[in-house]
Amino acid sequence: MRKCIYCNSEITDDRSMQICDRCGVGVWGKKQWENIKKTTDEARDKGDLNFNSPDKDSINQRPKIIA
């Protein structure tokens, strides 16, 4: 079970951020919090938030070092 990074309460749904709704609304307000959850979940589903396992394309795009 994941827990909120602010208040340590349990988060029961499958969201991309470890912030509960109560803290999210308290920090950003209801409208902005709903938008933040939506966009981060969409980014996670597309793989844009997967920083721990780089894909081949990101490895091949490293800049060349010219000495």
N, CA, C and O atoms as a MOPAC input file, in Angstrom:
PM7 MOZYME 1SCF
protein

 N      0.83800 1    -1.18600 1     0.00000 1
 C      0.00000 1     0.00000 1     0.00000 1
 C      0.88500 1     1.25100 1     0.00000 1
 O      1.82600 1     1.36100 1     0.78600 1
 N      0.57200 1     2.17200 1    -0.87700 1
 C      1.34000 1     3.41200 1    -0.94200 1
 C      0.79200 1     4.42500 1     0.05400 1
 O     -0.38300 1     4.39000 1     0.42100 1
 N      1.66700 1     5.32200 1     0.48100 1
 C      1.27300 1     6.33200 1     1.46000 1
 C      1.59800 1     7.72600 1     0.95100 1
 O      2.53300 1     7.91500 1     0.17300 1
 N      0.82100 1     8.69400 1     1.39800 1
 C      1.00100 1    10.09600 1     1.02500 1
 C      2.33000 1    10.60800 1     1.59000 1
 O      2.66600 1    10.34700 1     2.74500 1
 N      3.06900 1    11.32700 1     0.77000 1
 C      4.35500 1    11.84800 1     1.22700 1
 C      4.19900 1    13.00200 1     2.21200 1
 O      5.15100 1    13.34500 1     2.91200 1
 N      3.00800 1    13.61000 1     2.27700 1
 C      2.78900 1    14.72400 1     3.20000 1
 C      2.23900 1    14.26800 1     4.54600 1
 O      2.78000 1    14.62700 1     5.59200 1
 N      1.15500 1    13.47000 1     4.52400 1
 C      0.48600 1    13.12200 1     5.78200 1
 C      0.58900 1    11.64800 1     6.15400 1
 O      0.13800 1    11.25000 1     7.22800 1
 N      1.18400 1    10.82400 1     5.27100 1
 C      1.40000 1     9.40700 1     5.52600 1
 C      0.11700 1     8.58200 1     5.52900 1
 O      0.13200 1     7.43900 1     5.98600 1
 N     -0.99700 1     9.12900 1     5.02900 1
 C     -2.22500 1     8.33500 1     4.94100 1
 C     -2.14000 1     7.40300 1     3.73600 1
 O     -1.39200 1     7.66400 1     2.79400 1
 N     -2.90700 1     6.31800 1     3.77100 1
 C     -2.86700 1     5.33400 1     2.69700 1
 C     -3.53700 1     5.86600 1     1.43600 1
 O     -4.54900 1     6.56400 1     1.50400 1
 N     -2.96300 1     5.53100 1     0.29100 1
 C     -3.53100 1     5.87700 1    -1.00300 1
 C     -4.01400 1     4.56900 1    -1.61000 1
 O     -3.21400 1     3.67000 1    -1.86800 1
 N     -5.31300 1     4.46000 1    -1.83900 1
 C     -5.88800 1     3.18200 1    -2.25100 1
 C     -5.97600 1     3.00500 1    -3.75800 1
 O     -6.06100 1     1.87000 1    -4.22500 1
 N     -5.95900 1     4.08600 1    -4.54200 1
 C     -6.08300 1     3.93200 1    -5.99000 1
 C     -4.71500 1     3.90200 1    -6.66500 1
 O     -3.68700 1     4.12100 1    -6.02300 1
 N     -4.71900 1     3.63200 1    -7.95100 1
 C     -3.47700 1     3.50300 1    -8.71200 1
 C     -3.16800 1     4.83100 1    -9.39500 1
 O     -3.50900 1     5.02600 1   -10.56200 1
 N     -2.53500 1     5.72700 1    -8.68400 1
 C     -2.18500 1     7.03000 1    -9.24700 1
 C     -0.68200 1     7.14300 1    -9.38000 1
 O      0.07100 1     6.39400 1    -8.75800 1
 N     -0.25900 1     8.08800 1   -10.19500 1
 C      1.16800 1     8.22600 1   -10.45900 1
 C      1.89700 1     8.98500 1    -9.36000 1
 O      3.11000 1     8.83500 1    -9.21200 1
 N      1.18600 1     9.79100 1    -8.58900 1
 C      1.82300 1    10.59100 1    -7.53300 1
 C      1.47700 1    10.03100 1    -6.16000 1
 O      0.38200 1     9.50900 1    -5.95400 1
 N      2.40200 1    10.14000 1    -5.23300 1
 C      2.16600 1     9.65100 1    -3.87900 1
 C      1.67100 1    10.79000 1    -2.99000 1
 O      2.27700 1    11.11100 1    -1.96800 1
 N      0.55900 1    11.39000 1    -3.40400 1
 C     -0.06500 1    12.47100 1    -2.64900 1
 C     -1.55400 1    12.17100 1    -2.56900 1
 O     -2.18900 1    11.93000 1    -3.59600 1
 N     -2.12400 1    12.18000 1    -1.36500 1
 C     -3.54600 1    11.89300 1    -1.20000 1
 C     -4.37200 1    13.08900 1    -1.67700 1
 O     -3.85200 1    14.19300 1    -1.83800 1
 N     -5.66100 1    12.85200 1    -1.89700 1
 C     -6.53300 1    13.91300 1    -2.38800 1
 C     -6.65700 1    15.06400 1    -1.39400 1
 O     -6.69900 1    16.22800 1    -1.79100 1
 N     -6.71400 1    14.74300 1    -0.12400 1
 C     -6.84500 1    15.79500 1     0.88500 1
 C     -5.65100 1    16.75400 1     0.84400 1
 O     -5.83300 1    17.97200 1     0.87100 1
 N     -4.44500 1    16.21400 1     0.78000 1
 C     -3.24900 1    17.06100 1     0.72000 1
 C     -3.12200 1    17.74900 1    -0.63600 1
 O     -2.72500 1    18.91200 1    -0.70800 1
 N     -3.45900 1    17.03400 1    -1.71300 1
 C     -3.39500 1    17.63900 1    -3.04200 1
 C     -4.31200 1    18.82900 1    -3.17300 1
 O     -3.91700 1    19.86700 1    -3.70500 1
 N     -5.53000 1    18.69100 1    -2.69600 1
 C     -6.48200 1    19.80500 1    -2.73600 1
 C     -6.02300 1    20.92000 1    -1.80100 1
 O     -6.17000 1    22.09800 1    -2.12400 1
 N     -5.47200 1    20.55900 1    -0.65500 1
 C     -4.99300 1    21.56400 1     0.29200 1
 C     -3.84100 1    22.38700 1    -0.25200 1
 O     -3.72200 1    23.57000 1     0.06700 1
 N     -2.99000 1    21.77900 1    -1.06800 1
 C     -1.83200 1    22.47500 1    -1.61400 1
 C     -2.18900 1    23.25300 1    -2.88400 1
 O     -1.83100 1    24.42300 1    -3.02100 1
 N     -2.90400 1    22.59100 1    -3.82200 1
 C     -3.12800 1    23.20800 1    -5.13300 1
 C     -4.55600 1    23.66500 1    -5.38700 1
 O     -4.79300 1    24.38800 1    -6.35500 1
 N     -5.51900 1    23.27100 1    -4.55500 1
 C     -6.92400 1    23.56200 1    -4.81800 1
 C     -7.53800 1    22.44500 1    -5.65300 1
 O     -6.82800 1    21.72300 1    -6.35300 1
 N     -8.87100 1    22.30400 1    -5.57600 1
 C     -9.54400 1    21.16700 1    -6.18800 1
 C     -9.35500 1    21.10600 1    -7.70400 1
 O     -8.99400 1    20.05600 1    -8.23600 1
 N     -9.58900 1    22.19600 1    -8.39200 1
 C     -9.52500 1    22.19500 1    -9.85800 1
 C     -8.10700 1    21.86700 1   -10.35800 1
 O     -7.93700 1    21.03200 1   -11.24600 1
 N     -7.11300 1    22.51800 1    -9.79200 1
 C     -5.73500 1    22.28500 1   -10.20700 1
 C     -5.28700 1    20.87600 1    -9.84400 1
 O     -4.58400 1    20.23200 1   -10.62400 1
 N     -5.68300 1    20.38600 1    -8.66800 1
 C     -5.29800 1    19.04000 1    -8.26000 1
 C     -5.85800 1    17.98700 1    -9.22200 1
 O     -5.14800 1    17.05200 1    -9.59400 1
 N     -7.11600 1    18.13100 1    -9.62400 1
 C     -7.70100 1    17.18200 1   -10.57700 1
 C     -6.93600 1    17.20800 1   -11.89700 1
 O     -6.72400 1    16.16100 1   -12.50900 1
 N     -6.52400 1    18.38200 1   -12.33800 1
 C     -5.74800 1    18.49800 1   -13.57400 1
 C     -4.35600 1    17.86500 1   -13.41500 1
 O     -3.88200 1    17.18400 1   -14.32400 1
 N     -3.71100 1    18.08200 1   -12.28600 1
 C     -2.39000 1    17.49800 1   -12.01900 1
 C     -2.48300 1    15.97100 1   -12.03500 1
 O     -1.65200 1    15.30800 1   -12.65600 1
 N     -3.48700 1    15.40900 1   -11.35600 1
 C     -3.65400 1    13.95200 1   -11.34100 1
 C     -3.87900 1    13.41900 1   -12.75500 1
 O     -3.29300 1    12.40900 1   -13.14700 1
 N     -4.72000 1    14.09700 1   -13.50400 1
 C     -5.04200 1    13.64500 1   -14.86400 1
 C     -3.80300 1    13.65000 1   -15.75600 1
 O     -3.53100 1    12.66300 1   -16.43900 1
 N     -3.05700 1    14.74100 1   -15.75700 1
 C     -1.91300 1    14.84400 1   -16.66200 1
 C     -0.76000 1    13.93100 1   -16.24000 1
 O     -0.08000 1    13.37200 1   -17.10000 1
 N     -0.53000 1    13.77000 1   -14.94700 1
 C      0.54900 1    12.87400 1   -14.52800 1
 C      0.18500 1    11.41800 1   -14.77000 1
 O      1.05600 1    10.61600 1   -15.10800 1
 N     -1.08500 1    11.06000 1   -14.60300 1
 C     -1.50400 1     9.69000 1   -14.89700 1
 C     -1.40000 1     9.40600 1   -16.39800 1
 O     -0.99200 1     8.31400 1   -16.79300 1
 N     -1.76300 1    10.37000 1   -17.22700 1
 C     -1.63100 1    10.20000 1   -18.68100 1
 C     -0.15600 1    10.05800 1   -19.07200 1
 O      0.18600 1     9.22500 1   -19.91200 1
 N      0.70700 1    10.86000 1   -18.47000 1
 C      2.14300 1    10.77900 1   -18.76000 1
 C      2.69800 1     9.42600 1   -18.32700 1
 O      3.51300 1     8.83300 1   -19.03400 1
 N      2.26300 1     8.94100 1   -17.17900 1
 C      2.70400 1     7.61500 1   -16.70800 1
 C      2.26200 1     6.53100 1   -17.68200 1
 O      3.03800 1     5.63200 1   -18.00800 1
 N      1.01700 1     6.61300 1   -18.14700 1
 C      0.49400 1     5.60000 1   -19.06600 1
 C      1.23300 1     5.60100 1   -20.39900 1
 O      1.35200 1     4.55600 1   -21.03900 1
 N      1.72800 1     6.75700 1   -20.82200 1
 C      2.51100 1     6.84700 1   -22.06100 1
 C      3.96300 1     6.44300 1   -21.85000 1
 O      4.69800 1     6.25700 1   -22.82000 1
 N      4.39100 1     6.30200 1   -20.58800 1
 C      5.75900 1     5.92100 1   -20.28600 1
 C      6.68400 1     7.10300 1   -20.08000 1
 O      7.89300 1     6.92000 1   -19.94000 1
 N      6.14200 1     8.31300 1   -20.05700 1
 C      6.97200 1     9.50400 1   -19.89100 1
 C      7.52700 1     9.66200 1   -18.47800 1
 O      8.47600 1    10.41900 1   -18.27700 1
 N      6.96300 1     8.97200 1   -17.50800 1
 C      7.43100 1     9.09600 1   -16.12100 1
 C      8.25900 1     7.89600 1   -15.68300 1
 O      8.55900 1     7.75600 1   -14.49700 1
 N      8.62900 1     7.04200 1   -16.60400 1
 C      9.39000 1     5.84400 1   -16.28600 1
 C     10.88100 1     6.16000 1   -16.36500 1
 O     11.52600 1     5.88100 1   -17.37500 1
 N     11.42000 1     6.73600 1   -15.30900 1
 C     12.80700 1     7.17800 1   -15.28500 1
 C     13.78600 1     6.06800 1   -14.92600 1
 O     14.98100 1     6.20400 1   -15.18400 1
 N     13.31400 1     4.98300 1   -14.34000 1
 C     14.20900 1     3.94400 1   -13.84800 1
 C     14.63800 1     2.93800 1   -14.89400 1
 O     15.59200 1     2.19400 1   -14.66500 1
 N     13.97000 1     2.88600 1   -16.03200 1
 C     14.35400 1     1.92200 1   -17.06800 1
 C     14.38100 1     2.63300 1   -18.41600 1
 O     13.37100 1     2.67600 1   -19.11800 1
 N     15.52800 1     3.18600 1   -18.77700 1
 C     15.61600 1     3.92000 1   -20.04000 1
 C     15.42700 1     3.00000 1   -21.22700 1
 O     15.87400 1     1.85300 1   -21.22400 1
 N     14.75600 1     3.52200 1   -22.24100 1
 C     14.58000 1     2.73500 1   -23.45400 1
 C     15.73600 1     2.99200 1   -24.41100 1
 O     16.55700 1     3.87900 1   -24.17700 1
 N     15.80000 1     2.22900 1   -25.47000 1
 C     16.91400 1     2.33800 1   -26.40500 1
 C     16.96800 1     3.71700 1   -27.06300 1
 O     18.05500 1     4.24400 1   -27.29800 1
 N     15.80500 1     4.30800 1   -27.36400 1
 C     15.78300 1     5.60900 1   -28.02800 1
 C     16.42100 1     6.69900 1   -27.18000 1
 O     17.15400 1     7.54000 1   -27.69900 1
 N     16.14800 1     6.69200 1   -25.87500 1
 C     16.72500 1     7.72800 1   -25.02100 1
 C     18.22800 1     7.54500 1   -24.86200 1
 O     18.96100 1     8.52300 1   -24.71400 1
 N     18.69200 1     6.29700 1   -24.89300 1
 C     20.12500 1     6.04100 1   -24.77800 1
 C     20.84300 1     6.50300 1   -26.04100 1
 O     21.93500 1     7.06600 1   -25.96700 1
 N     20.23300 1     6.26600 1   -27.20000 1
 C     20.84200 1     6.63100 1   -28.46900 1
 C     20.84100 1     8.12800 1   -28.73500 1
 O     21.51000 1     8.59000 1   -29.66000 1
 N     20.10000 1     8.89500 1   -27.93700 1
 C     20.01200 1    10.33500 1   -28.15500 1
 C     21.00100 1    11.12300 1   -27.31200 1
 O     20.88900 1    12.34600 1   -27.22100 1
 N     21.95900 1    10.45900 1   -26.70000 1
 C     22.96100 1    11.17300 1   -25.91000 1
 C     23.80100 1    12.04800 1   -26.82700 1
 O     24.15200 1    11.63000 1   -27.93000 1
 N     24.12500 1    13.25300 1   -26.38500 1
 C     24.95000 1    14.13800 1   -27.23300 1
 C     26.36900 1    13.60200 1   -27.35900 1
 O     26.89600 1    12.97300 1   -26.44100 1
 N     26.96600 1    13.85800 1   -28.49000 1
 C     28.33900 1    13.45500 1   -28.70700 1
 C     29.26900 1    14.45800 1   -28.04400 1
 O     29.04300 1    15.66700 1   -28.11400 1
 N     30.30800 1    13.95700 1   -27.40500 1
 C     31.30000 1    14.82800 1   -26.76000 1
 C     32.43100 1    15.06300 1   -27.75300 1
 O     33.06500 1    14.12600 1   -28.24000 1
 N     32.66100 1    16.31300 1   -28.03200 1
 C     33.72900 1    16.69500 1   -28.95700 1
 C     34.87500 1    17.27700 1   -28.15200 1
 O     34.70900 1    18.27200 1   -27.44600 1
 N     36.03000 1    16.65600 1   -28.26100 1
 C     37.18500 1    17.11400 1   -27.48100 1
 C     38.07400 1    18.02500 1   -28.28500 1
 O     39.09100 1    18.50000 1   -27.77800 1

